[in-house]
């Protein structure tokens, strides 16, 4: 999941007086949290390392129930839960790890699957917890999203069990194994399984997330165009591609220019140099010029945290109007409708913003070239303020206008989901109290994010961490990590919150 910070007050909606400092956590919560931090630092890091070792990326070629990595991860969770004295129930895609009993329950929602990874971009294997490459950081796929939160929640439960507190509510940790790829199994599970009355998702940001933008995709294909004659002095694009997966700001992009003159190369280099934040390599093969661009990967819900290599390479090539070869038409599409803006300013009339949820964001994330042409995947994150029908019409109108001026597109698909807003979660004051106490941040307020979490599927759910305000979220990037300091801070806050909500 993830996200874009837009801090604003929702306290009027949640029944908390604006400006009033939340009361501190109770003594029982503070003692349990202190015990967790003093006792389980090494065990927590070791457990996270074991979880990271499982490559739990969804594999289309191997069904979940036969995927050895997913099954191994589940077996480890079961053994770890039993070792810690917690109960464990396997529901297939969903595991529930619990403490205590009672009809009143508090849910802690996480996911054990992870996003794809390019091992070539990591100093060590992304499935080995790297404790040494960067001081104070634990590097590996899933450390922040979402195996770090799973391990932390389990040791919070263990610390509470150690404290022998008399809980009036049962605590249940939910671990879902397809959050990054398919919400269908979880939706089906919740139709037959009664969810806890109050829920916290550990898959976003602090202090408390009460709103999430809607997710959208625009998919188009530029079908094969007639080859552009390579006349003397006529340059054309014969290839353009980039990106890795749909919810990642692309770090890499590439283009091939036929019949490129030294003068054209010089102009592209000059424009690329002026961009900032990018690295380019230029290679000549006869009359062809190969251009490779490297930006910075980030979660697509926070495009401001990355540098979009696709957008920037298209912009660098914008030194001239390109003939409408297949690749040339794709570059023209990117420069005409998207450009280097993140906010849809050039995409017809789609740009807008909401006071609390922030602006709509637009990011091209994957371009692939094949026999059917060149396909493009564009990721949208949209706030409240427009209906889905209106925004869909505006997207389609912009696409139609572009096609009338340029070339016809194929396989056009526009899918836009609704934004989500939580107005009634009773646990919000408690979460704000714990966050304020442990961070020293006075009068924290709920926030909105660009990403989508499973909070949408559970009753009375909001997100609580694991990322701090103002920090770059590393999940979905090719440099995912969590600091030891943050891991231990999360352990204390999770422990205190669970006690406060279940006592």
Beta strands, then each sheet from edge to edge (+ up, - down):
strand 1: 6-7
strand 2: 87-90
strand 3: 94-99
strand 4: 105-111
strand 5: 137-139
strand 6: 170-176
strand 7: 198-201
strand 8: 204-205
strand 9: 209-212
strand 10: 214-222
strand 11: 236-242
strand 12: 248-249
strand 13: 252-258
strand 14: 279-285
strand 15: 288-294
strand 16: 298-299
strand 17: 353-354
strand 18: 358-359
strand 19: 361-370
strand 20: 373-382
strand 21: 409-416
strand 22: 420-421
strand 23: 447-449
strand 24: 461-463
strand 25: 466-467
strand 26: 481-483
sheet 1: 1+ 23- 9- 22+
sheet 2: 2+ 3- 6+ 4+ 7+ 24+
sheet 3: 5+ 26-
sheet 4: 8+ 25+
sheet 5: 19+ 20- 10+ 21-
sheet 6: 11+ 13- 15+ 14-
sheet 7: 12+ 16-
sheet 8: 17+ 18-
end
